[in-house]
Each structure stands twice: as structure tokens, then as C-alpha cells.
């Protein structure tokens, strides 16, 4: 009888302990990496030789600071030719516009001269009308040429901006693949910038704990190398680029304070 009572008591305690264990969720500890949400990969759009390089790895740059410059002799010539063609077409437009104006005045003068008379010199009037029609056609053609030359000049002006590459945003130079005298090809990566003001934590989590996390959830973030602890907020949960890993990517916003935190640093995350 006593053995039966002890058996029932122990069974009850075991079941209660199991329920408590099932209902208790221990903290999940994960590891991640500091990444930048503002990475700029700057590539060359044209082929040419590097004339000047104004930055080195580790330099902090501001938006529109000069990064590097390519040899521009060929582009200078092309730009000068485009500007010259534009100016020439503008001069021709003014020439034909002035000639049309003079012919229109001549038509008015002819009509005024023969007004009220029995005889009108129709040949003179018709001749002036024909000349005016031809001149008007030439004027329209030259106006079209001006538009085309203007577009070409703007294209080359835009191209010329890529000869002297400027920083598209604030950041720090983390990679530089060029030096003076190098030839670059279109699409070649020349400089990589990282925005140090847009740092996040990148964490890979297994699908077994996906039910434990959600966007907007606060988590503990620790960066051991700089002895820094703070609270982060999950702002994105997305599938990993490689489906074979069965991992989920999680991005966490955090306040970096005044610490020198850089992309690539090791991070501990506690959920």
C-alpha cells in the first residue's frame, strides 16, 4: 500500500516537473556579424587609364569627395566636338530664322505695294512664298539638329562626370583595387565604401526556432571585442540565399553608441 502511494506521488511530481520544463523556454544564444546596410560598390563605366587616386583604404570620405580620376584627353576631344557641333547648329538656326523673317517682311512689302492697283505681280509673290517655304523647312531641320546635338552634349557631359569619380555617399574606404597607371575596364570594381552610420547585426538561425522570433522583438546584443552590450530590435527575417542550409537570416538594428564598431566584428545575440 505504501509502495503504491509512493509510486503515485513520484509519478505526479515527475509529470509536474515535465510540464514545468515544457513551459519554460530557456534563452537562446546565437552568434552573428556586424554588417553595413549602406555598402557602395563603385565600378568603372568606361575603359581608360587611372590618372589620380585621391583615397586609400581606411579613409573616411564625404558625399561628392573625389575618389579617383581617369585620363581624359580622348573624352576632352569628344566633348569639345559635341559642344562645337551644338554651337554651329545654333548659329545655323539663327541664320535661317533671320532669313525667314526677311522673306516674310518682303511678302508684306509686296502686298502693300500692289494694294489698290489693278495689276499684281503674282510671279514675285509666288517666288517669295516658295523661298519662304524652303527656308522654313530648313529652319525646322536645323532646330531638330540642335535638339540632337544638345542631347549628345549632355550625354558626353554625363560621361565626363565618370572620368572624375566622386563618392556617392559618406563612408569609409574598405577596398581599393586601383592605382595610378592601371587600366580599368567597364564594370570593373574600383572602390568599395561602407557607411559606418548604418550598421546592423546579421544572424543565421535554424528553422527550429523560427517560432521564437518576430519582427520588432527586442534582443540582447553583445560585442565582446569592444566590451559593449546593448539592446537591439529585429527588423527583418528573410530566407537564406542558399536553401540547402535550412537557415533563416535575421537582421537586427542596434545603437552603436560611441564605440568604434566596424563591419565584420563578432557579435553574441541572446533571445
Backbone as JSON, one array per atom type, in Angstrom:
{
  "sequence": "XXXXXXXXXXXXXXXXXXXXXXXXXXXXXXXXXXXXXXXXXXXXXXXXXXXXXXXXXXXXXXXXXXXXXXXXXXXXXXXXXXXXXXXXXXXXXXXXXXXXXXXXXXXXXXXXXXXXXXXXXXXXXXXXXXXXXXXXXXXXXXXXXXXXXXXXXXXXXXXXXXXXXXXXXXXXXXXXXXXXXXXXXXXXXXXXXXXXXXXXXXXXXXXXXXXXXXXXXXXXXXXXXXXXXXXXXXXXXXXXXXXXXXXXXXXXXXXXXXXXXXXXXXXXXXX",
  "N": [[0.82, -1.2, 0.0], [1.88, 1.26, 0.92], [3.97, 1.41, -0.89], [2.56, 1.74, -3.26], [1.4, 4.23, -2.85], [3.69, 5.84, -2.71], [4.62, 5.47, -5.29], [2.58, 6.64, -6.87], [2.82, 9.3, -5.95], [5.45, 9.99, -6.72], [5.19, 9.72, -9.48], [3.35, 11.74, -10.02], [4.81, 14.03, -9.26], [6.86, 13.89, -11.14], [5.49, 14.25, -13.54], [4.53, 16.86, -13.14], [6.94, 18.23, -13.06], [7.8, 17.76, -15.65], [5.89, 19.17, -17.09], [6.45, 21.76, -16.21], [9.04, 22.0, -17.24], [8.49, 21.85, -19.97], [7.02, 24.14, -20.33], [8.8, 26.08, -19.75], [10.95, 28.26, -21.32], [14.15, 28.34, -22.2], [16.77, 30.82, -22.53], [17.94, 31.65, -25.82], [21.02, 31.45, -27.31], [22.89, 33.03, -29.76], [25.19, 33.54, -32.49], [26.56, 36.23, -34.39], [27.31, 38.65, -36.98], [28.64, 41.9, -37.45], [27.39, 44.03, -39.89], [27.2, 46.3, -42.69], [24.55, 48.33, -43.72], [24.72, 50.1, -45.7], [26.42, 49.75, -48.11], [28.58, 50.61, -50.69], [29.41, 49.8, -53.91], [31.64, 50.73, -56.16], [32.05, 51.0, -59.54], [33.83, 51.05, -62.69], [32.7, 52.74, -65.61], [33.74, 53.05, -68.06], [36.48, 52.37, -70.32], [39.86, 52.93, -69.62], [42.88, 54.68, -68.5], [44.1, 55.07, -65.16], [44.51, 58.18, -63.75], [44.77, 59.78, -61.4], [44.58, 58.88, -57.94], [42.74, 59.54, -55.16], [42.21, 58.59, -52.63], [42.79, 56.23, -49.94], [42.8, 52.92, -48.46], [40.79, 52.8, -45.61], [40.35, 55.49, -45.35], [38.08, 58.09, -44.47], [35.34, 59.39, -46.16], [33.37, 62.07, -47.51], [30.17, 62.75, -49.0], [30.37, 63.39, -52.47], [33.09, 63.83, -52.41], [36.26, 63.64, -54.09], [37.28, 60.6, -55.58], [38.79, 59.1, -57.54], [40.53, 59.73, -60.66], [40.35, 59.5, -64.19], [42.35, 59.26, -67.21], [41.72, 61.88, -69.45], [42.0, 62.85, -72.02], [41.0, 61.86, -74.52], [38.26, 61.96, -74.01], [37.98, 64.67, -73.54], [38.38, 65.69, -76.11], [36.18, 64.56, -77.48], [34.1, 65.8, -76.1], [34.58, 68.48, -76.67], [34.15, 68.46, -79.45], [31.42, 67.79, -79.53], [30.31, 70.01, -78.23], [31.08, 71.98, -80.04], [29.66, 71.25, -82.36], [27.07, 71.65, -81.42], [27.05, 74.43, -81.0], [27.47, 75.31, -83.65], [25.14, 74.38, -84.94], [23.25, 75.9, -83.61], [23.95, 78.45, -84.51], [23.32, 78.16, -87.24], [20.56, 77.83, -87.03], [19.78, 80.37, -86.17], [20.58, 81.79, -88.44], [18.84, 80.8, -90.5], [16.41, 81.48, -89.35], [16.55, 84.27, -89.31], [16.66, 84.75, -92.05], [14.14, 83.81, -92.86], [12.55, 85.63, -91.53], [13.19, 87.99, -92.93], [12.21, 87.35, -95.49], [9.49, 87.13, -94.95], [8.93, 89.76, -94.31], [9.42, 90.87, -96.78], [7.32, 89.75, -98.28], [5.14, 91.02, -97.1], [5.73, 93.63, -97.82], [5.52, 93.48, -100.63], [2.79, 92.9, -100.97], [1.71, 95.18, -99.9], [2.65, 97.11, -101.67], [1.32, 96.54, -104.12], [-1.25, 96.86, -103.42], [-4.52, 97.97, -104.01], [-4.12, 98.43, -106.65], [-4.71, 97.69, -110.13], [-3.22, 95.75, -111.32], [-1.32, 93.0, -110.27], [1.82, 91.67, -109.44], [2.04, 88.54, -109.63], [3.99, 86.65, -109.97], [6.26, 87.52, -108.56], [5.25, 87.42, -105.94], [4.6, 84.69, -105.67], [7.14, 83.61, -105.98], [8.5, 84.59, -103.73], [6.94, 83.37, -101.75], [7.55, 80.67, -102.21], [10.28, 80.65, -101.66], [10.16, 81.34, -98.95], [8.85, 79.08, -97.9], [10.75, 77.08, -98.38], [12.85, 78.01, -96.8], [11.68, 77.9, -94.3], [11.39, 75.14, -93.99], [14.09, 74.39, -93.9], [14.77, 75.7, -91.53], [13.28, 74.3, -89.61], [14.49, 71.81, -89.85], [17.08, 72.39, -88.95], [16.5, 73.08, -86.33], [15.75, 70.62, -85.28], [18.23, 69.36, -85.49], [19.65, 70.84, -83.62], [18.42, 70.02, -81.24], [19.18, 67.31, -81.23], [21.98, 67.6, -81.14], [22.21, 68.84, -78.7], [21.32, 66.86, -76.94], [23.36, 64.98, -77.35], [25.56, 66.43, -76.39], [24.86, 66.64, -73.69], [24.91, 63.96, -72.98], [27.65, 63.39, -73.24], [28.6, 65.15, -71.33], [27.6, 63.97, -69.06], [28.98, 61.57, -69.21], [31.53, 62.58, -68.87], [31.49, 63.21, -66.2], [31.98, 60.78, -65.01], [34.61, 60.4, -65.42], [36.04, 61.7, -63.49], [35.61, 60.35, -60.66], [33.3, 60.59, -58.0], [32.46, 60.36, -54.5], [29.5, 58.64, -53.77], [28.15, 58.75, -51.37], [28.49, 59.35, -47.8], [31.13, 57.63, -46.08], [33.45, 54.92, -45.39], [36.51, 53.91, -46.85], [36.91, 50.66, -47.76], [37.92, 48.91, -49.57], [40.2, 49.03, -52.27], [40.9, 48.79, -55.53], [42.57, 49.85, -57.42], [45.34, 51.69, -58.81], [47.56, 54.4, -59.65], [48.09, 54.56, -63.12], [47.01, 52.12, -63.75], [44.96, 50.21, -65.97], [41.52, 50.35, -66.39], [38.52, 48.49, -66.88], [35.2, 48.54, -68.33], [32.69, 48.06, -65.89], [34.38, 47.03, -63.99], [35.22, 46.59, -60.57], [36.24, 49.23, -58.65], [36.45, 50.81, -56.26], [35.32, 50.29, -52.9], [32.92, 51.41, -50.66], [31.85, 51.78, -47.28], [29.11, 52.53, -45.29], [29.37, 53.79, -42.18], [27.49, 54.59, -40.43], [25.25, 53.09, -40.62], [25.02, 50.49, -39.37], [24.36, 47.03, -38.76], [23.32, 43.91, -37.22], [23.94, 40.75, -38.45], [22.44, 37.66, -38.41], [22.28, 34.12, -38.51], [19.71, 31.82, -38.17], [18.33, 28.68, -37.11], [15.66, 26.81, -38.6], [14.16, 25.6, -36.65], [13.76, 27.29, -34.51], [12.31, 29.36, -35.4], [9.79, 30.06, -34.6], [10.19, 31.38, -32.28], [11.0, 33.93, -32.69], [10.31, 37.28, -33.91], [9.53, 40.08, -36.02], [10.36, 43.25, -34.74], [10.88, 42.42, -32.21], [12.72, 42.66, -29.16], [16.14, 42.11, -28.45], [19.09, 40.94, -26.74], [22.26, 42.3, -27.32], [25.69, 41.75, -27.71], [29.01, 42.79, -28.08], [31.91, 41.43, -27.86], [34.63, 42.16, -28.39], [34.91, 44.9, -28.06], [33.88, 45.18, -25.63], [31.1, 45.77, -25.28], [27.69, 46.17, -24.64], [24.27, 46.1, -25.53], [20.82, 46.79, -26.4], [19.05, 45.35, -29.03], [16.86, 45.48, -31.93], [14.87, 43.33, -33.78], [14.51, 43.69, -37.19], [14.13, 42.51, -39.63], [13.36, 39.38, -41.08], [14.38, 36.94, -43.11], [14.57, 34.47, -45.8], [17.51, 32.45, -46.18], [20.04, 32.93, -48.69], [20.99, 30.57, -49.74], [19.18, 27.77, -50.09], [19.77, 25.2, -49.24], [20.99, 25.22, -46.79], [19.11, 25.39, -44.83], [18.64, 27.56, -43.19], [17.69, 30.67, -41.63], [17.85, 34.1, -42.27], [18.45, 36.83, -40.14], [18.08, 40.2, -39.37], [19.28, 42.75, -37.27], [18.68, 45.8, -35.75], [20.73, 48.1, -33.96], [22.0, 50.29, -31.4], [25.0, 51.84, -31.77], [26.31, 53.53, -30.13], [29.09, 55.33, -28.82], [31.15, 53.74, -29.49], [33.9, 52.24, -31.27], [32.89, 50.54, -33.66], [33.0, 48.13, -36.19], [32.24, 46.79, -39.47], [32.13, 43.23, -39.74], [32.83, 42.5, -37.2], [32.59, 40.23, -34.41], [29.61, 39.06, -32.89], [27.46, 38.48, -30.12], [24.24, 37.25, -29.6], [21.37, 37.24, -27.65], [18.32, 35.68, -27.17]],
  "CA": [[0.0, 0.0, 0.0], [2.78, 2.41, 0.98], [4.72, 1.48, -2.15], [1.66, 2.28, -4.27], [1.25, 5.67, -2.61], [4.93, 6.49, -3.13], [4.69, 5.42, -6.76], [1.66, 7.66, -7.39], [3.38, 10.59, -5.61], [6.6, 10.25, -7.59], [4.69, 9.91, -10.85], [2.73, 13.07, -10.09], [5.9, 15.02, -9.23], [7.58, 13.81, -12.42], [4.65, 14.86, -14.56], [4.53, 18.3, -12.9], [8.26, 18.73, -13.46], [7.84, 17.73, -17.11], [5.08, 20.3, -17.57], [7.22, 22.98, -15.95], [10.16, 22.03, -18.18], [7.97, 22.14, -21.31], [6.53, 25.52, -20.39], [9.91, 27.0, -19.54], [11.78, 28.44, -22.52], [15.45, 28.88, -21.83], [17.28, 31.79, -23.51], [18.66, 31.13, -26.98], [22.24, 32.23, -27.57], [23.3, 32.94, -31.16], [26.34, 34.37, -32.88], [26.32, 36.97, -35.63], [28.38, 39.5, -37.5], [28.28, 43.28, -37.77], [27.42, 44.34, -41.32], [26.73, 47.64, -43.02], [23.38, 48.37, -44.61], [24.98, 51.12, -46.73], [27.65, 49.4, -48.82], [28.62, 51.15, -52.05], [30.42, 49.19, -54.77], [31.83, 51.7, -57.24], [32.7, 50.39, -60.69], [34.12, 51.91, -63.84], [31.77, 52.62, -66.73], [34.47, 53.2, -69.31], [37.84, 51.87, -70.35], [40.86, 54.0, -69.62], [43.96, 54.61, -67.52], [43.91, 55.86, -63.94], [45.42, 59.33, -63.71], [44.99, 60.12, -59.99], [43.77, 58.21, -56.92], [42.73, 60.5, -54.08], [41.9, 57.96, -51.34], [43.42, 54.95, -49.63], [41.97, 52.1, -47.58], [40.65, 53.34, -44.25], [39.98, 56.92, -45.39], [36.67, 58.46, -44.37], [35.02, 60.36, -47.21], [32.05, 62.68, -47.51], [29.5, 62.72, -50.29], [30.94, 64.24, -53.52], [34.55, 63.91, -52.36], [36.91, 62.97, -55.23], [37.86, 59.28, -55.3], [39.87, 58.9, -58.5], [40.35, 60.41, -61.95], [40.9, 58.79, -65.34], [42.88, 60.09, -68.29], [40.55, 62.47, -70.09], [42.33, 63.5, -73.3], [40.05, 61.43, -75.55], [36.94, 62.47, -73.65], [38.03, 66.11, -73.76], [38.2, 65.93, -77.54], [34.8, 64.25, -77.82], [33.23, 66.82, -75.51], [34.78, 69.71, -77.45], [33.47, 68.27, -80.73], [29.97, 67.86, -79.3], [29.97, 71.41, -77.93], [31.24, 72.75, -81.27], [28.51, 70.94, -83.23], [25.9, 72.31, -80.84], [27.14, 75.87, -81.29], [27.29, 75.5, -85.09], [23.72, 74.21, -85.28], [22.53, 77.07, -83.08], [24.22, 79.57, -85.45], [22.55, 77.92, -88.45], [19.14, 78.11, -86.73], [19.6, 81.82, -86.19], [20.71, 82.25, -89.82], [17.6, 80.52, -91.23], [15.32, 82.25, -88.74], [16.66, 85.64, -89.79], [16.3, 84.77, -93.48], [12.68, 83.67, -92.94], [11.98, 86.91, -91.1], [13.35, 88.95, -94.03], [11.29, 86.98, -96.56], [8.14, 87.5, -94.53], [8.81, 91.22, -94.45], [9.34, 91.14, -98.22], [5.96, 89.42, -98.72], [4.26, 92.1, -96.65], [6.03, 94.8, -98.64], [4.95, 93.27, -101.97], [1.33, 93.02, -100.91], [1.4, 96.6, -99.64], [2.98, 97.87, -102.88], [0.33, 96.31, -105.17], [-2.6, 97.01, -102.88], [-5.32, 99.01, -104.65], [-3.81, 98.55, -108.07], [-5.39, 96.69, -110.97], [-2.29, 94.7, -111.71], [-0.45, 92.48, -109.2], [2.87, 90.81, -109.96], [1.88, 87.27, -108.92], [5.24, 85.87, -110.03], [7.1, 87.93, -107.44], [4.65, 86.92, -104.71], [4.78, 83.24, -105.64], [8.57, 83.33, -105.79], [8.82, 84.84, -102.33], [6.28, 82.32, -100.96], [8.32, 79.44, -102.37], [11.52, 80.83, -100.89], [9.83, 81.3, -97.52], [8.53, 77.69, -97.56], [12.02, 76.34, -98.33], [13.61, 78.47, -95.64], [11.01, 77.38, -93.1], [11.76, 73.73, -93.9], [15.48, 74.36, -93.43], [14.78, 76.13, -90.14], [12.79, 73.19, -88.8], [15.53, 70.77, -89.87], [18.17, 72.81, -88.09], [16.03, 73.01, -84.94], [15.87, 69.21, -84.9], [19.65, 69.09, -85.31], [20.05, 71.46, -82.36], [17.97, 69.13, -80.18], [20.04, 66.12, -81.23], [23.31, 67.99, -80.68], [22.09, 69.14, -77.27], [21.28, 65.56, -76.26], [24.7, 64.41, -77.43], [26.42, 67.19, -75.49], [24.51, 66.27, -72.32], [25.42, 62.6, -72.76], [29.09, 63.45, -73.02], [28.82, 65.83, -70.06], [27.36, 62.93, -68.05], [30.13, 60.67, -69.31], [32.69, 63.28, -68.33], [31.41, 63.15, -64.74], [32.53, 59.5, -64.56], [36.06, 60.45, -65.56], [36.48, 62.05, -62.14], [34.59, 59.7, -59.83], [33.08, 61.17, -56.68], [31.79, 59.47, -53.55], [28.04, 58.8, -53.82], [27.63, 58.96, -50.03], [29.51, 59.31, -46.75], [31.52, 56.27, -45.75], [34.87, 54.62, -45.2], [37.03, 53.09, -47.93], [37.32, 49.34, -47.25], [38.61, 48.18, -50.64], [40.67, 49.86, -53.38], [41.51, 47.86, -56.5], [43.24, 50.6, -58.49], [46.44, 52.59, -58.5], [47.9, 55.24, -60.79], [48.65, 53.85, -64.25], [46.22, 50.92, -64.06], [43.87, 50.32, -66.95], [40.26, 49.79, -65.89], [37.57, 48.09, -67.9], [33.81, 48.78, -67.92], [32.15, 47.1, -64.94], [35.39, 46.61, -63.02], [35.1, 47.19, -59.24], [37.4, 50.08, -58.37], [36.5, 51.19, -54.84], [34.14, 49.92, -52.12], [32.68, 52.24, -49.49], [30.9, 51.26, -46.29], [28.52, 53.56, -44.45], [29.57, 53.4, -40.79], [26.35, 55.04, -39.63], [24.12, 52.18, -40.86], [25.49, 49.16, -39.01], [23.37, 46.1, -38.27], [23.83, 42.57, -36.89], [23.42, 39.69, -39.32], [22.44, 36.4, -37.67], [21.63, 32.97, -39.12], [19.02, 31.0, -37.18], [17.76, 27.46, -37.67], [14.2, 26.88, -38.76], [13.51, 25.04, -35.47], [13.45, 28.32, -33.52], [11.69, 30.48, -36.09], [8.58, 30.45, -33.87], [10.59, 32.14, -31.1], [11.42, 35.3, -33.07], [9.4, 38.03, -34.77], [9.96, 41.46, -36.3], [10.03, 44.17, -33.66], [11.26, 41.83, -30.93], [13.96, 43.16, -28.6], [17.11, 41.07, -28.11], [20.34, 41.43, -26.15], [23.38, 42.29, -28.26], [26.99, 41.93, -27.06], [30.19, 42.77, -28.95], [32.97, 41.2, -26.86], [35.92, 42.78, -28.7], [34.94, 46.28, -27.54], [33.22, 45.13, -24.33], [29.91, 46.61, -25.44], [26.4, 45.49, -24.58], [23.14, 46.97, -25.79], [19.59, 46.09, -26.79], [18.73, 45.52, -30.44], [15.49, 45.19, -32.35], [14.81, 42.58, -35.04], [13.74, 44.45, -38.18], [13.91, 41.72, -40.85], [13.58, 37.93, -41.06], [14.27, 36.56, -44.53], [15.24, 33.2, -46.11], [18.92, 32.49, -46.59], [20.21, 32.85, -50.14], [21.23, 29.17, -50.07], [18.12, 26.99, -49.45], [20.28, 23.92, -48.74], [21.48, 25.37, -45.42], [17.96, 25.37, -43.93], [18.84, 28.65, -42.24], [16.93, 31.89, -41.84], [18.63, 35.28, -41.97], [17.8, 37.79, -39.27], [18.8, 41.47, -39.27], [18.98, 43.41, -36.0], [19.13, 47.18, -35.54], [21.24, 48.36, -32.62], [22.65, 51.58, -31.2], [26.42, 51.58, -31.58], [26.86, 54.47, -29.15], [30.33, 56.0, -29.21], [32.18, 52.71, -29.65], [34.46, 52.04, -32.61], [32.38, 49.27, -34.14], [33.25, 48.02, -37.62], [31.71, 45.59, -40.11], [32.95, 42.04, -39.59], [33.03, 42.16, -35.79], [31.85, 39.1, -33.85], [28.51, 39.52, -32.04], [26.64, 37.5, -29.41], [22.84, 37.67, -29.5], [20.58, 36.41, -26.73], [16.87, 35.82, -27.34]],
  "C": [[0.86, 1.26, 0.0], [3.56, 2.58, -0.32], [3.86, 2.08, -3.26], [1.48, 3.78, -4.12], [2.49, 6.41, -3.06], [5.06, 6.52, -4.66], [3.81, 6.51, -7.39], [2.23, 9.06, -7.15], [4.54, 10.95, -6.52], [6.19, 10.49, -9.04], [4.1, 11.3, -11.03], [3.8, 14.17, -10.15], [6.65, 15.05, -10.56], [6.8, 14.5, -13.54], [4.6, 16.37, -14.4], [5.86, 18.91, -13.34], [8.39, 18.77, -14.98], [7.07, 18.9, -17.7], [5.81, 21.61, -17.38], [8.35, 23.12, -16.93], [9.7, 22.38, -19.59], [7.54, 23.59, -21.44], [7.64, 26.54, -20.21], [10.79, 27.04, -20.78], [13.09, 29.09, -22.11], [15.93, 29.85, -22.91], [18.06, 31.11, -24.63], [19.85, 32.03, -27.24], [22.7, 31.95, -29.0], [24.53, 33.79, -31.39], [26.03, 35.03, -34.22], [27.51, 37.83, -35.99], [27.84, 40.91, -37.75], [28.43, 43.5, -39.27], [26.93, 45.76, -41.52], [25.57, 47.55, -44.0], [23.6, 49.36, -45.75], [26.3, 50.87, -47.44], [27.58, 49.87, -50.26], [29.77, 50.5, -52.82], [30.53, 50.04, -56.03], [32.64, 51.04, -58.36], [32.93, 51.39, -61.81], [33.08, 51.67, -64.94], [32.47, 52.66, -68.08], [35.88, 52.62, -69.19], [38.81, 53.04, -70.39], [41.91, 53.78, -68.55], [43.66, 55.52, -66.33], [44.98, 56.96, -63.89], [45.77, 59.71, -62.27], [44.1, 59.24, -59.12], [43.87, 59.07, -55.66], [42.49, 59.89, -52.7], [42.71, 56.68, -51.18], [42.51, 54.19, -48.67], [41.98, 52.67, -46.17], [40.26, 54.8, -44.21], [38.47, 57.08, -45.23], [36.39, 59.56, -45.4], [33.6, 60.88, -47.01], [31.46, 62.59, -48.91], [30.1, 63.77, -51.22], [32.43, 64.5, -53.36], [35.12, 63.15, -53.56], [37.52, 61.65, -54.79], [39.03, 58.98, -56.23], [39.52, 59.6, -59.81], [41.02, 59.61, -63.05], [41.48, 59.77, -66.34], [41.72, 60.58, -69.15], [40.82, 63.09, -71.46], [41.32, 63.15, -74.38], [38.65, 61.98, -75.27], [36.87, 63.98, -73.82], [37.76, 66.45, -75.22], [36.75, 65.67, -77.96], [33.83, 65.31, -77.3], [33.36, 68.13, -76.29], [34.07, 69.62, -78.8], [31.96, 68.39, -80.58], [29.54, 69.3, -79.03], [30.07, 72.27, -79.19], [30.07, 72.52, -82.23], [27.25, 71.62, -82.72], [25.91, 73.8, -81.15], [26.92, 76.14, -82.77], [25.83, 75.37, -85.49], [22.88, 75.38, -84.76], [22.72, 78.29, -84.0], [23.4, 79.4, -86.71], [21.06, 78.16, -88.22], [18.89, 79.61, -86.77], [19.69, 82.38, -87.61], [19.4, 82.04, -90.59], [16.41, 81.25, -90.64], [15.34, 83.7, -89.23], [16.26, 85.75, -91.26], [14.79, 84.65, -93.66], [12.0, 84.98, -92.53], [12.06, 87.95, -92.23], [12.41, 88.64, -95.2], [9.85, 87.31, -96.19], [7.91, 89.01, -94.64], [8.69, 91.6, -95.93], [7.95, 90.83, -98.76], [4.99, 90.52, -98.33], [4.47, 93.35, -97.51], [5.45, 94.68, -100.04], [3.44, 93.45, -101.97], [0.91, 94.48, -100.67], [1.63, 97.43, -100.9], [1.89, 97.74, -103.92], [-1.1, 96.49, -104.68], [-3.32, 98.18, -103.56], [-5.04, 99.21, -106.12], [-4.51, 97.44, -108.85], [-4.5, 95.5, -111.25], [-1.4, 94.3, -110.52], [0.55, 91.53, -109.84], [2.85, 89.49, -109.17], [3.18, 86.46, -108.93], [6.16, 86.22, -108.88], [6.58, 87.37, -106.13], [4.86, 85.42, -104.57], [6.23, 82.86, -105.39], [8.98, 83.52, -104.34], [8.18, 83.77, -101.43], [7.07, 81.01, -101.02], [9.63, 79.5, -101.58], [11.26, 80.71, -99.39], [9.54, 79.87, -97.06], [9.82, 76.87, -97.45], [12.83, 76.72, -97.09], [12.99, 77.94, -94.35], [11.32, 75.9, -92.89], [13.18, 73.57, -93.37], [15.56, 74.73, -91.95], [14.33, 74.99, -89.21], [13.83, 72.07, -88.73], [16.68, 71.12, -88.93], [17.76, 72.79, -86.62], [16.08, 71.57, -84.41], [17.33, 68.85, -84.64], [20.17, 69.68, -84.0], [19.65, 70.56, -81.19], [18.86, 67.89, -80.07], [21.44, 66.45, -80.71], [23.31, 68.29, -79.18], [22.06, 67.85, -76.45], [22.66, 64.92, -76.22], [25.66, 65.11, -76.47], [26.14, 66.84, -74.03], [25.0, 64.86, -71.99], [26.91, 62.61, -72.46], [29.43, 64.17, -71.72], [28.61, 64.84, -68.91], [28.52, 61.94, -68.03], [31.36, 61.3, -68.65], [32.7, 63.26, -66.81], [32.02, 61.86, -64.2], [34.04, 59.43, -64.75], [36.69, 60.79, -64.22], [35.41, 61.56, -61.18], [34.54, 60.32, -58.45], [32.33, 60.19, -55.8], [30.28, 59.7, -53.59], [27.41, 59.05, -52.45], [28.79, 58.99, -49.04], [29.89, 57.85, -46.47], [33.02, 56.15, -45.53], [35.32, 53.68, -46.31], [37.53, 51.76, -47.36], [38.01, 48.5, -48.32], [38.98, 49.16, -51.75], [41.45, 48.98, -54.33], [42.29, 48.57, -57.6], [44.42, 51.39, -57.92], [46.78, 53.36, -59.78], [48.57, 54.41, -61.89], [47.89, 52.6, -64.63], [45.21, 51.22, -65.15], [42.63, 49.65, -66.36], [39.34, 49.5, -67.07], [36.16, 48.39, -67.41], [33.29, 47.67, -67.01], [33.13, 46.65, -63.88], [35.18, 47.34, -61.69], [36.38, 47.96, -58.92], [37.55, 50.37, -56.88], [35.21, 50.73, -54.16], [34.08, 50.8, -50.87], [31.68, 51.57, -48.57], [30.43, 52.42, -45.42], [28.59, 53.11, -42.99], [28.42, 53.84, -39.88], [25.16, 54.09, -39.78], [24.54, 50.74, -40.58], [24.34, 48.32, -38.44], [24.07, 44.8, -37.88], [23.14, 41.56, -37.79], [23.57, 38.35, -38.6], [21.73, 35.33, -38.49], [21.01, 32.13, -38.03], [18.46, 29.76, -37.87], [16.25, 27.57, -37.72], [13.46, 26.35, -37.54], [13.13, 26.09, -34.44], [12.77, 29.53, -34.17], [10.45, 30.97, -35.34], [8.91, 31.31, -32.65], [10.95, 33.59, -31.42], [10.36, 35.95, -33.94], [9.94, 39.45, -34.95], [9.46, 42.39, -35.2], [10.43, 43.66, -32.28], [12.61, 42.39, -30.46], [14.85, 41.98, -28.2], [18.35, 41.72, -27.5], [21.48, 41.25, -27.15], [24.67, 42.57, -27.49], [28.1, 41.82, -28.1], [31.41, 42.65, -28.04], [34.26, 41.97, -27.13], [36.04, 44.21, -28.19], [34.2, 46.37, -26.21], [31.96, 46.01, -24.31], [28.65, 45.76, -25.44], [25.28, 46.5, -24.79], [21.92, 46.12, -26.14], [19.3, 46.4, -28.26], [17.29, 45.14, -30.72], [15.54, 44.46, -33.69], [13.95, 43.37, -36.03], [13.51, 43.68, -39.47], [14.22, 40.26, -40.58], [13.33, 37.42, -42.47], [14.95, 35.21, -44.75], [16.69, 33.42, -46.49], [19.0, 32.35, -48.11], [20.43, 31.41, -50.61], [20.17, 28.3, -49.37], [18.59, 25.67, -48.85], [20.74, 24.01, -47.29], [20.36, 25.26, -44.39], [18.11, 26.41, -42.82], [17.96, 29.84, -42.63], [17.81, 33.06, -41.44], [17.81, 36.25, -41.12], [18.67, 39.04, -39.17], [18.32, 42.21, -38.03], [19.55, 44.82, -36.0], [19.67, 47.31, -34.13], [21.92, 49.72, -32.59], [24.13, 51.34, -30.89], [27.08, 52.55, -30.61], [28.09, 55.2, -29.68], [31.49, 55.01, -29.39], [32.66, 52.65, -31.11], [34.07, 50.64, -33.08], [32.48, 49.24, -35.66], [32.57, 46.77, -38.18], [32.67, 44.42, -39.98], [33.17, 41.63, -38.15], [32.1, 41.04, -35.34], [30.83, 39.61, -32.84], [27.83, 38.32, -31.39], [25.23, 38.05, -29.25], [22.1, 36.69, -28.61], [19.11, 36.72, -26.91], [16.18, 35.22, -26.13]]
}
